[in-house]
Amino acid sequence: VGNKPLVEVGKMTWTCSGVLQIGIPKTITNIATLAFNDCRSLASIIVAANNSRYTAIQGVLYDKSEKTLLSCPHVMKELSVPNGVERIADFAFFNCSIESVQMPEGVRSIGESAFYNCYSMRECRLPSTVQEIGVMAFGQCYELRGEYTLPSALKSLGKGAFFRTSIRDFVIDDTNESFRTVDGILFDKQGTTLVLCPPQKQLQSYPEGIIRIGESAFASVKSVPRYIPDSVLEIGRGAFNDVWSPDCITVGANVTNIGTYAFESTHIKYIDVSSKNQTFFVRNRILYDRRIPWPWYGVGRLDQIHLVAHSAPYGIEKAVL
């Protein structure tokens, strides 16, 4: 640029829909996340051989060590990730038209939104070595369907990791130390926290013995049972986000904690509470916590406001529906 070498590529630097190939010169030392996100015709990335920070393999961008896959071109349809790669970076395949990805054993981490909105991706088998799947990693990968096997080494699963997929059942090996599956639903190893229900699961009743419904546990599940059982003590943040039915959910007798946004962006029209619950009650479709004097949630019809409040300084003091 002028008399100075180009050293950095910023976020969404290129927005040219007609760009087919991008070349990275030797001077570039920093490429921002999503730098090529708006290059909807991009088929290949090439990197100067003497660049000290980056390299490209078969048109895909990696760090120089070839251990982190950084960015996949938008129009690539199939990819076999080479041996030696350990990490899929945040947003690496974000909004790509990829259809099939094969990963080798040795990959340990799938980053935040790594495959988000890969709307055509029908195949992505995760190697057993993956320990971490980031927030929204496979969100809106609509073509991921049926039964999906999770890695036996998995230790951490980010919220919304499989949001709006078409997965019906999860499977995980019994040797996994952090999770287990029961009837296709993912639980913690003890079986007391419901971690994630597959979006296409046809659930007739809540599993027995659950104490906690985890963060985003039912996010994008089309239909959930109406009555939350009395065994449940806690409902996590965003637990029922984007749930379509039933019209009403009844909070069980022993729930003492409901996370923020637990019923956000749902099609649930109102919330009920067991008459035996000593912590929460409902008045005029607004959920109250007996321990604080202002509304906790107000859930009205689809054209009305969804309200959330934690405390008076940051939330609301009065709600009218």
N, C-alpha and C positions, 0 to 999 in steps of 0.2 A: 504494500500500500504506500504509494509515493516512493520514498527512498528507504522505507522500513520494511522488513520482511513480515509476512503474515504469520502470527504465532498462535492465534486463538480463533476458534469457531464457536460463536455464541448460540444460545438456545434459539431454535427455529430460525437460524440465519438464512437458510435457503427456503424460499416459498414458491419456487418455480415448478409448476406441475409438469412441465415438459422435460425436465432434466432427467436423462437416462443414466448418466454416470458422473460420479464426483471423484476428483483426484485430490489427495491430501499430500501437500509438499513436505519436504524434510523439515521445514521450519516450524510446523505446527506442534505445539506442546500441550495444548488443552482443547478438547472438543466437549462442549456442553451436552448434557442430557437432552434428547429430543432435537438435536441440531438439525437433523434432516427430516423431521416429522412431516413437514408439508410438501415434501418432494414425492408426490403420489405416483410418479412414473419411474422412480429411481430403481434401476435394476442391478447396479454394481457400484461398490466403493473400492477405489484403488489407493494405495499408500506408497509413497516413495520408499525405496528399499533402505535408504539411510536415515529415515525418520527414527528418532530415538525413543519415542513414546508409543507409537502405534504400528500395527501391521494389518494386512488384509489377507484373508484366505477365501478363495472362491467367491470374491465379491462382498464378503462380510467383514465388518470392522472388529478387531480385537486389540487388546493392549499388547505391548511389545513382547511380554512373556508368553503370550498366547494362552493365558489361563482364564481370562475374562472376555466373554463375548459381549461387545458393547452395542452394536447396532446392526440390524438386518435391513437390507433394502426393501422398500415397500412392496414391490411386485414379485419378489421371489416366492415360489410356490412350495418348494421342498428343500429341506436342509438336513444334512447329516453333520452334526457338530463333531469336530475332530477330537481324537483322544488327547488328554492333557488339560482340557478345559475344566475348570473347577467352579466357575460362577457365570450365571446369566445375569447381566447387569439390570438395574432398574430401567424400565421402559425400553429394553433392548429390541423387542418385537412390537412395540406399541402401535396399534392400528394397522398392522401389516396384513397383507392378503395371503400370508403363508397358509398352506393346507396340511403339511406334515413336517414334523420335527423329530429327528432321532437324536437322542443324547447318549453319550457313553457313560459307563460306570466311572465314577470319579467326580462327577458334578456334585457339588455340595450345597449350592445356594441358588435359589430362583428369586430374583429381586422384585421389588415393588412394581406392580403393573407391568411386569416383564412381557406378558402376552396379552395385555388388556386390549379388548376389542379386536382380537384376531378372529373375526366373524366367520371365516371359512375354515378355520383349523379343525380338522376332524380327528387328527392323530397326534398325540404328544405323550409318549410313554416316558415316565420319570424313572431314572435309574434308582436302584436301591440305596445309593450313597447320599441322596439328597437329604439334608438335615433341616433346611429352612426354606419355607415358601412364603414370600412376602405378601403384604397387603394388596388385595385386588390382582394378584399375579395372573390369574386366568379369568378375571372378570369379563363378562360378555363374550366369552368364547362359546357361542351358541351351538356349535357343531360338536362339542365334546359331549358324548351321549352314553347312555346305558351305565354299565359298571365301570368304575374307575379305580385303579390300584394305586394306593399311596405308598411312598417309599418306606421300606422297613426301618431306615435310620432316622425318619422324620422326628424332629424335636420341637419345631416351632411352626405354627400355621397362622399367617396374618389374617386379619378380619376381611371378609369378603373375597377370600382367595379364589372361590369358585362361583362368585356372584353371577346370576343369570346364565349359567351354563345349562345343559340339558342332561346332566348326570342324574341317574336314578339311585345308584348305590355306590357307596365307598367300600373298598376292601383294603385291609392292612394286615401284614403278617403278625402272628401272635408273638413274635420275638420283639416287636417294637416296645420300647421302654416307656413311652410317653402317652400312647393312644391305643385304643382298641375300637373295633366296630361291632355293633350289634344290629342285626337286620338292616345292614347297609348304612347305618347312622354312625357318625364318628363321636366317640366319647373320650374323656381322659382315661388313663389306665385304670383308675379305681372304679370307673363306671358311674360316677356321681354327677359329673358335669357333662351336659350335652354340648359338645363343641361345635358340631356342624351337621345339619340335615341337608342331604342332597336336594337341589332345587326341584327336581321332578319326583321326589318321593311322595307316594300316596299314603299319608299318615292318618290312621284311623283314631289313634289315641296316643298320648304321650307315653314313652317308655317308663316302666316301673322303676322306682328307686332314685330318680334324678333329684338332686338337691339344688343344682344351679343350671340355668339356661345361659350359656355363654354369650359373649359379644357377637352380634350378627349371626347367631346360631341358625335362625330361620330366614335370614335375608334372602329374598326373591323366591322363597317357597310359595307356590301358588295357593295352597290351602293348608291350614293347620287346624288341629282340634280346638274346639271352643273352650273347653275347661282345662285350665292349668292345674295340675294335681296339687293336693295339699302337701306333698313331700317337698315341693319346690320352695326354697327360702329366698332365692335371688334370681332376678331377671337382668341380664347384662345389657350394656349399651348397644342400641341398635338391633336388639335381638329379633324383632319382627319387622324390620325395615323391608318395604316393598312386598309385603304379604297381601294377597288379594282377598282372601276369605278365611273365616266366616265374617259376617257383618259385626259380630260381637265376640269379644274375648272376655272370659271370666277369670279374674285373678284369684288363686287359691287362698285357703285360710291362713297359711303360714308364711306367705311372701312378706319379707321385711325390707327388701331393697329392690328398687327398680331403677336401672341405669338411665341416663339421659338418652333421648331419641329412641327409646325402646320400641315405640310404636310409630315412629316417624315415616312419612311417605307411604303409608299403608292405605288400603281401601276399607279398613275396619271403621265402622261408623260410630261405634261407642264401646266403652269398656265397662264391665261389671266387676264387682268384687264380692267374694264370699261374705256372707253375713257374720262369719266367725273370725274374719280377719281383724286383728286389733291394731293394725298399722295404717291401712288405707281404707278409704270409703269413697263413694261416688255420689255427687249431687249435680243434677242437671247436666249429666254427661261429662262432668269434670272430675278428674281423679285427684283426691286430696290425701295428703300424708298427715296423720293426726299429730305428728311431732312438730310440724311447722304450720303457720297460719295462712299460707297462700297456696294457690292451686299448684299441683304437680304437673298434671297433663289435662288438656282439654282436647277431646277428639270429637269433631263434629262430622258433618257430611262432607262430601268430596270438595265442595266449593267453600267450605268454612276453614277456619284457621286451626292448625295443629300447634298447641302451645306447650312449651317446656320451661320449667323454672327450677332453679336450684336454691337460690337465696335472694332475698329482697334487693340487695345492691345490684345484682347482675341479671336477675330475672324479671318476673312480672309480679305485681302485687294484687292485681284484680283482672279477672277474665270475664268477658261477656260473650256468650254465643247466641 
